[in-house]
């Protein structure tokens, strides 16, 4: 009986840890189209919050001496290599040409794009269900009061249809220039992220894509 408890603990404890691991994100959009995103990772046993911000990395600098040394070392160790028979070389060249032609035909195939489009639509729906995005604030200003009034009417209909768009909204009529301020938030747990990755992996139409590639391999010529 003890081994049963140990096995259950080995399975359930990592899942519980993933469920307690929380990811929260915030997205701020301010005119003139200044976007700021923040991702916060929290865990109950560690009260710290880690805010992740995107930043550019500088490539490591290489000195001229190191470059010259790499050039000088490039020719070493090349002697005594194995030489393939001409029949093998010709076979690999034919295989390369056939694979390239089959890949091009598969990339231009309508059935492949239909499968990928259906997969992308399902994945996008799952991604929205994972992120649970919700708007917190919206402020819009236009010079044309008539156009802004129509936008406000359309937005009221959308808020009534989609609950995720329900948020405090401000429309600034007769604004001196176009202004837009938007704030959205969302979050998910580590267990939800794991489930999302598994569903995406297993929902990819592997069989259909493999079948179409085999057909393109058998007849790689474009019709």
BALOBA-1460 file (C-alpha; in Angstrom, 3 decimals):
// residues 223
<rec num="1" residu="x" x="0.000" y="0.000" z="0.000"/>
<rec num="2" residu="x" x="2.891" y="2.321" z="0.727"/>
<rec num="3" residu="x" x="4.200" y="1.906" z="-2.807"/>
<rec num="4" residu="x" x="0.811" y="2.923" z="-4.166"/>
<rec num="5" residu="x" x="0.949" y="6.158" z="-2.178"/>
<rec num="6" residu="x" x="4.500" y="6.786" z="-3.343"/>
<rec num="7" residu="x" x="3.509" y="6.248" z="-6.986"/>
<rec num="8" residu="x" x="0.526" y="8.588" z="-6.610"/>
<rec num="9" residu="x" x="2.735" y="11.205" z="-4.978"/>
<rec num="10" residu="x" x="5.292" y="10.966" z="-7.808"/>
<rec num="11" residu="x" x="2.522" y="11.558" z="-10.332"/>
<rec num="12" residu="x" x="0.396" y="14.116" z="-8.484"/>
<rec num="13" residu="x" x="3.035" y="16.327" z="-6.866"/>
<rec num="14" residu="x" x="4.499" y="17.611" z="-10.170"/>
<rec num="15" residu="x" x="0.974" y="18.263" z="-11.442"/>
<rec num="16" residu="x" x="0.132" y="20.147" z="-8.243"/>
<rec num="17" residu="x" x="3.325" y="22.197" z="-8.579"/>
<rec num="18" residu="x" x="2.413" y="23.081" z="-12.164"/>
<rec num="19" residu="x" x="-1.076" y="24.085" z="-11.053"/>
<rec num="20" residu="x" x="0.363" y="26.374" z="-8.358"/>
<rec num="21" residu="x" x="2.770" y="27.944" z="-10.865"/>
<rec num="22" residu="x" x="0.979" y="30.998" z="-12.231"/>
<rec num="23" residu="x" x="1.732" y="33.183" z="-15.216"/>
<rec num="24" residu="x" x="0.129" y="36.606" z="-15.539"/>
<rec num="25" residu="x" x="0.616" y="39.075" z="-18.349"/>
<rec num="26" residu="x" x="-0.336" y="42.683" z="-18.919"/>
<rec num="27" residu="x" x="-0.436" y="44.535" z="-22.227"/>
<rec num="28" residu="x" x="-0.556" y="48.330" z="-22.468"/>
<rec num="29" residu="x" x="-1.099" y="50.133" z="-25.756"/>
<rec num="30" residu="x" x="-0.800" y="53.907" z="-25.882"/>
<rec num="31" residu="x" x="-0.814" y="56.141" z="-28.918"/>
<rec num="32" residu="x" x="1.318" y="56.782" z="-30.836"/>
<rec num="33" residu="x" x="1.268" y="52.954" z="-30.791"/>
<rec num="34" residu="x" x="3.614" y="52.416" z="-27.869"/>
<rec num="35" residu="x" x="3.251" y="48.793" z="-26.738"/>
<rec num="36" residu="x" x="4.457" y="47.584" z="-23.349"/>
<rec num="37" residu="x" x="4.121" y="43.980" z="-22.220"/>
<rec num="38" residu="x" x="4.879" y="42.414" z="-18.857"/>
<rec num="39" residu="x" x="4.922" y="38.750" z="-17.841"/>
<rec num="40" residu="x" x="4.914" y="37.875" z="-14.150"/>
<rec num="41" residu="x" x="5.644" y="34.408" z="-12.784"/>
<rec num="42" residu="x" x="4.489" y="33.589" z="-9.229"/>
<rec num="43" residu="x" x="4.722" y="30.534" z="-7.012"/>
<rec num="44" residu="x" x="3.137" y="30.253" z="-3.543"/>
<rec num="45" residu="x" x="6.218" y="28.976" z="-1.733"/>
<rec num="46" residu="x" x="8.366" y="31.735" z="-3.202"/>
<rec num="47" residu="x" x="6.698" y="35.134" z="-2.769"/>
<rec num="48" residu="x" x="8.997" y="36.755" z="-5.313"/>
<rec num="49" residu="x" x="7.566" y="37.911" z="-8.627"/>
<rec num="50" residu="x" x="9.741" y="37.895" z="-11.701"/>
<rec num="51" residu="x" x="8.841" y="40.440" z="-14.360"/>
<rec num="52" residu="x" x="10.179" y="39.489" z="-17.765"/>
<rec num="53" residu="x" x="10.819" y="42.182" z="-20.354"/>
<rec num="54" residu="x" x="11.932" y="41.659" z="-23.930"/>
<rec num="55" residu="x" x="15.332" y="43.099" z="-24.742"/>
<rec num="56" residu="x" x="17.862" y="42.842" z="-27.568"/>
<rec num="57" residu="x" x="20.981" y="40.812" z="-27.010"/>
<rec num="58" residu="x" x="24.301" y="42.000" z="-28.335"/>
<rec num="59" residu="x" x="26.290" y="39.390" z="-30.251"/>
<rec num="60" residu="x" x="29.640" y="38.483" z="-28.706"/>
<rec num="61" residu="x" x="32.482" y="40.521" z="-30.118"/>
<rec num="62" residu="x" x="35.172" y="38.624" z="-31.930"/>
<rec num="63" residu="x" x="38.702" y="39.860" z="-32.203"/>
<rec num="64" residu="x" x="40.637" y="39.800" z="-35.482"/>
<rec num="65" residu="x" x="43.150" y="37.395" z="-33.943"/>
<rec num="66" residu="x" x="40.426" y="34.897" z="-33.118"/>
<rec num="67" residu="x" x="39.009" y="35.169" z="-36.633"/>
<rec num="68" residu="x" x="42.431" y="34.614" z="-38.179"/>
<rec num="69" residu="x" x="43.027" y="31.686" z="-35.863"/>
<rec num="70" residu="x" x="39.713" y="30.135" z="-36.938"/>
<rec num="71" residu="x" x="40.689" y="30.521" z="-40.579"/>
<rec num="72" residu="x" x="44.079" y="28.958" z="-39.951"/>
<rec num="73" residu="x" x="42.525" y="26.030" z="-38.075"/>
<rec num="74" residu="x" x="39.875" y="25.449" z="-40.752"/>
<rec num="75" residu="x" x="42.116" y="23.395" z="-42.994"/>
<rec num="76" residu="x" x="43.404" y="21.053" z="-40.283"/>
<rec num="77" residu="x" x="41.977" y="17.601" z="-39.803"/>
<rec num="78" residu="x" x="40.669" y="17.301" z="-43.366"/>
<rec num="79" residu="x" x="43.235" y="14.860" z="-44.662"/>
<rec num="80" residu="x" x="42.550" y="11.177" z="-44.725"/>
<rec num="81" residu="x" x="38.754" y="11.549" z="-45.173"/>
<rec num="82" residu="x" x="36.628" y="8.760" z="-46.589"/>
<rec num="83" residu="x" x="35.604" y="9.018" z="-50.235"/>
<rec num="84" residu="x" x="32.128" y="7.852" z="-51.162"/>
<rec num="85" residu="x" x="31.594" y="5.865" z="-54.346"/>
<rec num="86" residu="x" x="30.270" y="7.753" z="-57.338"/>
<rec num="87" residu="x" x="27.062" y="5.704" z="-57.293"/>
<rec num="88" residu="x" x="26.368" y="6.802" z="-53.710"/>
<rec num="89" residu="x" x="27.056" y="10.442" z="-54.552"/>
<rec num="90" residu="x" x="24.697" y="10.254" z="-57.536"/>
<rec num="91" residu="x" x="22.019" y="8.580" z="-55.357"/>
<rec num="92" residu="x" x="22.202" y="11.279" z="-52.693"/>
<rec num="93" residu="x" x="22.024" y="14.005" z="-55.344"/>
<rec num="94" residu="x" x="18.895" y="12.424" z="-56.860"/>
<rec num="95" residu="x" x="17.420" y="12.072" z="-53.373"/>
<rec num="96" residu="x" x="18.124" y="15.737" z="-52.646"/>
<rec num="97" residu="x" x="16.533" y="16.911" z="-55.901"/>
<rec num="98" residu="x" x="13.480" y="14.687" z="-55.408"/>
<rec num="99" residu="x" x="13.051" y="15.821" z="-51.801"/>
<rec num="100" residu="x" x="13.253" y="19.475" z="-52.828"/>
<rec num="101" residu="x" x="10.707" y="19.012" z="-55.624"/>
<rec num="102" residu="x" x="8.360" y="17.089" z="-53.308"/>
<rec num="103" residu="x" x="8.664" y="19.770" z="-50.606"/>
<rec num="104" residu="x" x="7.863" y="22.542" z="-53.108"/>
<rec num="105" residu="x" x="4.848" y="20.657" z="-54.447"/>
<rec num="106" residu="x" x="3.665" y="19.894" z="-50.904"/>
<rec num="107" residu="x" x="4.020" y="23.554" z="-49.909"/>
<rec num="108" residu="x" x="1.848" y="24.577" z="-52.888"/>
<rec num="109" residu="x" x="-0.758" y="21.861" z="-52.342"/>
<rec num="110" residu="x" x="-4.291" y="23.051" z="-51.522"/>
<rec num="111" residu="x" x="-5.083" y="20.091" z="-49.260"/>
<rec num="112" residu="x" x="-2.020" y="20.807" z="-47.128"/>
<rec num="113" residu="x" x="-3.034" y="24.430" z="-46.647"/>
<rec num="114" residu="x" x="-6.598" y="23.356" z="-45.819"/>
<rec num="115" residu="x" x="-5.304" y="21.041" z="-43.093"/>
<rec num="116" residu="x" x="-2.973" y="23.706" z="-41.723"/>
<rec num="117" residu="x" x="-5.689" y="26.372" z="-41.760"/>
<rec num="118" residu="x" x="-8.039" y="24.152" z="-39.756"/>
<rec num="119" residu="x" x="-5.227" y="23.394" z="-37.314"/>
<rec num="120" residu="x" x="-4.374" y="27.091" z="-36.910"/>
<rec num="121" residu="x" x="-8.012" y="28.007" z="-36.242"/>
<rec num="122" residu="x" x="-8.336" y="25.343" z="-33.560"/>
<rec num="123" residu="x" x="-4.991" y="26.320" z="-32.036"/>
<rec num="124" residu="x" x="-5.979" y="29.992" z="-31.940"/>
<rec num="125" residu="x" x="-9.204" y="29.101" z="-30.144"/>
<rec num="126" residu="x" x="-7.271" y="26.985" z="-27.640"/>
<rec num="127" residu="x" x="-4.757" y="29.819" z="-27.133"/>
<rec num="128" residu="x" x="-7.539" y="32.251" z="-26.276"/>
<rec num="129" residu="x" x="-8.944" y="29.714" z="-23.840"/>
<rec num="130" residu="x" x="-5.501" y="29.361" z="-22.255"/>
<rec num="131" residu="x" x="-4.669" y="33.052" z="-21.937"/>
<rec num="132" residu="x" x="-8.124" y="34.187" z="-20.747"/>
<rec num="133" residu="x" x="-7.539" y="37.727" z="-22.039"/>
<rec num="134" residu="x" x="-9.737" y="40.455" z="-20.608"/>
<rec num="135" residu="x" x="-9.700" y="44.176" z="-21.221"/>
<rec num="136" residu="x" x="-9.376" y="46.435" z="-18.207"/>
<rec num="137" residu="x" x="-9.587" y="49.855" z="-19.796"/>
<rec num="138" residu="x" x="-10.155" y="51.480" z="-23.177"/>
<rec num="139" residu="x" x="-9.906" y="55.140" z="-24.081"/>
<rec num="140" residu="x" x="-10.381" y="56.414" z="-27.632"/>
<rec num="141" residu="x" x="-10.367" y="59.938" z="-28.975"/>
<rec num="142" residu="x" x="-11.097" y="61.277" z="-32.502"/>
<rec num="143" residu="x" x="-11.517" y="64.637" z="-34.116"/>
<rec num="144" residu="x" x="-14.615" y="63.486" z="-36.015"/>
<rec num="145" residu="x" x="-17.389" y="63.220" z="-33.425"/>
<rec num="146" residu="x" x="-19.775" y="61.526" z="-35.886"/>
<rec num="147" residu="x" x="-17.305" y="58.721" z="-36.671"/>
<rec num="148" residu="x" x="-16.503" y="58.295" z="-32.988"/>
<rec num="149" residu="x" x="-20.222" y="58.006" z="-32.216"/>
<rec num="150" residu="x" x="-20.599" y="55.158" z="-34.713"/>
<rec num="151" residu="x" x="-17.550" y="53.429" z="-33.234"/>
<rec num="152" residu="x" x="-19.071" y="53.780" z="-29.774"/>
<rec num="153" residu="x" x="-22.320" y="52.177" z="-30.972"/>
<rec num="154" residu="x" x="-20.479" y="49.260" z="-32.574"/>
<rec num="155" residu="x" x="-18.346" y="48.824" z="-29.473"/>
<rec num="156" residu="x" x="-21.422" y="48.680" z="-27.240"/>
<rec num="157" residu="x" x="-22.795" y="45.853" z="-29.389"/>
<rec num="158" residu="x" x="-19.482" y="43.983" z="-29.211"/>
<rec num="159" residu="x" x="-19.307" y="44.373" z="-25.435"/>
<rec num="160" residu="x" x="-22.778" y="42.884" z="-25.130"/>
<rec num="161" residu="x" x="-21.805" y="39.967" z="-27.368"/>
<rec num="162" residu="x" x="-18.304" y="39.188" z="-26.039"/>
<rec num="163" residu="x" x="-18.001" y="39.294" z="-22.222"/>
<rec num="164" residu="x" x="-14.211" y="39.552" z="-22.420"/>
<rec num="165" residu="x" x="-14.540" y="43.055" z="-23.919"/>
<rec num="166" residu="x" x="-16.591" y="44.411" z="-20.998"/>
<rec num="167" residu="x" x="-14.452" y="47.108" z="-19.411"/>
<rec num="168" residu="x" x="-14.625" y="50.810" z="-18.474"/>
<rec num="169" residu="x" x="-14.639" y="52.689" z="-21.777"/>
<rec num="170" residu="x" x="-14.015" y="56.373" z="-22.411"/>
<rec num="171" residu="x" x="-14.698" y="58.131" z="-25.700"/>
<rec num="172" residu="x" x="-13.196" y="61.589" z="-26.022"/>
<rec num="173" residu="x" x="-15.202" y="63.512" z="-28.579"/>
<rec num="174" residu="x" x="-13.618" y="66.426" z="-30.443"/>
<rec num="175" residu="x" x="-10.138" y="65.359" z="-29.381"/>
<rec num="176" residu="x" x="-7.324" y="67.374" z="-30.974"/>
<rec num="177" residu="x" x="-5.750" y="64.205" z="-32.420"/>
<rec num="178" residu="x" x="-6.222" y="60.474" z="-32.559"/>
<rec num="179" residu="x" x="-5.533" y="58.941" z="-29.155"/>
<rec num="180" residu="x" x="-5.829" y="55.328" z="-28.063"/>
<rec num="181" residu="x" x="-5.162" y="53.830" z="-24.658"/>
<rec num="182" residu="x" x="-5.803" y="50.155" z="-24.029"/>
<rec num="183" residu="x" x="-4.956" y="47.849" z="-21.160"/>
<rec num="184" residu="x" x="-5.510" y="44.086" z="-21.177"/>
<rec num="185" residu="x" x="-4.631" y="41.363" z="-18.708"/>
<rec num="186" residu="x" x="-4.713" y="37.595" z="-18.566"/>
<rec num="187" residu="x" x="-3.134" y="34.581" z="-16.949"/>
<rec num="188" residu="x" x="-2.794" y="30.840" z="-16.881"/>
<rec num="189" residu="x" x="-1.230" y="28.104" z="-14.793"/>
<rec num="190" residu="x" x="1.655" y="25.821" z="-15.633"/>
<rec num="191" residu="x" x="-0.690" y="22.827" z="-15.792"/>
<rec num="192" residu="x" x="-2.880" y="24.630" z="-18.323"/>
<rec num="193" residu="x" x="0.210" y="25.445" z="-20.400"/>
<rec num="194" residu="x" x="1.275" y="21.781" z="-20.329"/>
<rec num="195" residu="x" x="-2.198" y="20.654" z="-21.402"/>
<rec num="196" residu="x" x="-2.197" y="23.249" z="-24.193"/>
<rec num="197" residu="x" x="1.156" y="22.011" z="-25.535"/>
<rec num="198" residu="x" x="-0.001" y="18.390" z="-25.474"/>
<rec num="199" residu="x" x="-3.287" y="19.155" z="-27.235"/>
<rec num="200" residu="x" x="-1.495" y="21.197" z="-29.905"/>
<rec num="201" residu="x" x="1.046" y="18.428" z="-30.427"/>
<rec num="202" residu="x" x="-1.543" y="15.671" z="-30.791"/>
<rec num="203" residu="x" x="-4.064" y="17.741" z="-32.755"/>
<rec num="204" residu="x" x="-1.581" y="18.490" z="-35.535"/>
<rec num="205" residu="x" x="-2.764" y="16.573" z="-38.631"/>
<rec num="206" residu="x" x="0.327" y="14.382" z="-38.854"/>
<rec num="207" residu="x" x="-1.412" y="11.624" z="-40.825"/>
<rec num="208" residu="x" x="-2.887" y="13.965" z="-43.419"/>
<rec num="209" residu="x" x="0.349" y="15.887" z="-43.905"/>
<rec num="210" residu="x" x="2.387" y="12.685" z="-44.155"/>
<rec num="211" residu="x" x="-0.059" y="11.241" z="-46.699"/>
<rec num="212" residu="x" x="0.115" y="14.348" z="-48.871"/>
<rec num="213" residu="x" x="3.923" y="14.417" z="-48.665"/>
<rec num="214" residu="x" x="4.143" y="10.755" z="-49.714"/>
<rec num="215" residu="x" x="1.874" y="11.484" z="-52.666"/>
<rec num="216" residu="x" x="4.041" y="14.464" z="-53.622"/>
<rec num="217" residu="x" x="7.130" y="12.275" z="-53.221"/>
<rec num="218" residu="x" x="5.758" y="9.706" z="-55.619"/>
<rec num="219" residu="x" x="4.864" y="12.370" z="-58.169"/>
<rec num="220" residu="x" x="7.088" y="15.412" z="-57.458"/>
<rec num="221" residu="x" x="6.429" y="17.129" z="-60.778"/>
<rec num="222" residu="x" x="4.197" y="20.198" z="-60.655"/>
<rec num="223" residu="x" x="1.026" y="19.742" z="-62.704"/>
